[in-house]
Amino acid sequence: MERTILDSDGLVDLPPKMRAAVLLAMGRPTEEIGSVVGVSGRTVRRWRERPEVRADIRRVRARLLTGAVASVRAGGVR
């Protein structure tokens, strides 16, 4: 498996469903997520429909947005 940004950010230690939720929140394709997480794209699509995974995706998106807003406020984006 090729190295991804997940390797350097420490996300490889997360459980597969949570890693998938992070990647889904980032808008990555299910087939790619399956490859990174070690399951099929079909499994990722099934996980995406589970209420607890959908909640994780919403939480991750909220944190990503909060981080982006903080970065803009700090002058980190030009």
MODELLER restraints for C-alpha pairs under 7 A, 6 or more apart:
rsr = mdl.restraints
at = mdl.atoms
rsr.add(forms.Gaussian(group=physical.xy_distance, feature=features.Distance(at['CA:6:A'], at['CA:12:A']), mean=5.94, stdev=0.5))
rsr.add(forms.Gaussian(group=physical.xy_distance, feature=features.Distance(at['CA:11:A'], at['CA:19:A']), mean=6.71, stdev=0.5))
rsr.add(forms.Gaussian(group=physical.xy_distance, feature=features.Distance(at['CA:16:A'], at['CA:37:A']), mean=5.65, stdev=0.5))
rsr.add(forms.Gaussian(group=physical.xy_distance, feature=features.Distance(at['CA:19:A'], at['CA:37:A']), mean=6.92, stdev=0.5))
rsr.add(forms.Gaussian(group=physical.xy_distance, feature=features.Distance(at['CA:20:A'], at['CA:33:A']), mean=6.10, stdev=0.5))
rsr.add(forms.Gaussian(group=physical.xy_distance, feature=features.Distance(at['CA:20:A'], at['CA:37:A']), mean=6.75, stdev=0.5))
rsr.add(forms.Gaussian(group=physical.xy_distance, feature=features.Distance(at['CA:20:A'], at['CA:44:A']), mean=6.94, stdev=0.5))
rsr.add(forms.Gaussian(group=physical.xy_distance, feature=features.Distance(at['CA:21:A'], at['CA:53:A']), mean=6.28, stdev=0.5))
rsr.add(forms.Gaussian(group=physical.xy_distance, feature=features.Distance(at['CA:21:A'], at['CA:56:A']), mean=6.09, stdev=0.5))
rsr.add(forms.Gaussian(group=physical.xy_distance, feature=features.Distance(at['CA:21:A'], at['CA:57:A']), mean=5.02, stdev=0.5))
rsr.add(forms.Gaussian(group=physical.xy_distance, feature=features.Distance(at['CA:22:A'], at['CA:57:A']), mean=6.44, stdev=0.5))
rsr.add(forms.Gaussian(group=physical.xy_distance, feature=features.Distance(at['CA:22:A'], at['CA:60:A']), mean=6.13, stdev=0.5))
rsr.add(forms.Gaussian(group=physical.xy_distance, feature=features.Distance(at['CA:23:A'], at['CA:33:A']), mean=6.53, stdev=0.5))
rsr.add(forms.Gaussian(group=physical.xy_distance, feature=features.Distance(at['CA:24:A'], at['CA:57:A']), mean=6.76, stdev=0.5))
rsr.add(forms.Gaussian(group=physical.xy_distance, feature=features.Distance(at['CA:25:A'], at['CA:57:A']), mean=5.23, stdev=0.5))
rsr.add(forms.Gaussian(group=physical.xy_distance, feature=features.Distance(at['CA:25:A'], at['CA:60:A']), mean=6.28, stdev=0.5))
rsr.add(forms.Gaussian(group=physical.xy_distance, feature=features.Distance(at['CA:25:A'], at['CA:61:A']), mean=5.53, stdev=0.5))
rsr.add(forms.Gaussian(group=physical.xy_distance, feature=features.Distance(at['CA:30:A'], at['CA:41:A']), mean=4.93, stdev=0.5))
rsr.add(forms.Gaussian(group=physical.xy_distance, feature=features.Distance(at['CA:30:A'], at['CA:44:A']), mean=5.91, stdev=0.5))
rsr.add(forms.Gaussian(group=physical.xy_distance, feature=features.Distance(at['CA:30:A'], at['CA:45:A']), mean=6.53, stdev=0.5))
rsr.add(forms.Gaussian(group=physical.xy_distance, feature=features.Distance(at['CA:31:A'], at['CA:40:A']), mean=6.75, stdev=0.5))
rsr.add(forms.Gaussian(group=physical.xy_distance, feature=features.Distance(at['CA:31:A'], at['CA:41:A']), mean=4.17, stdev=0.5))
rsr.add(forms.Gaussian(group=physical.xy_distance, feature=features.Distance(at['CA:33:A'], at['CA:41:A']), mean=6.93, stdev=0.5))
rsr.add(forms.Gaussian(group=physical.xy_distance, feature=features.Distance(at['CA:34:A'], at['CA:40:A']), mean=4.81, stdev=0.5))
rsr.add(forms.Gaussian(group=physical.xy_distance, feature=features.Distance(at['CA:34:A'], at['CA:41:A']), mean=4.77, stdev=0.5))
rsr.add(forms.Gaussian(group=physical.xy_distance, feature=features.Distance(at['CA:34:A'], at['CA:44:A']), mean=6.11, stdev=0.5))
rsr.add(forms.Gaussian(group=physical.xy_distance, feature=features.Distance(at['CA:47:A'], at['CA:53:A']), mean=6.38, stdev=0.5))
rsr.add(forms.Gaussian(group=physical.xy_distance, feature=features.Distance(at['CA:48:A'], at['CA:54:A']), mean=6.07, stdev=0.5))
rsr.add(forms.Gaussian(group=physical.xy_distance, feature=features.Distance(at['CA:71:A'], at['CA:77:A']), mean=6.54, stdev=0.5))
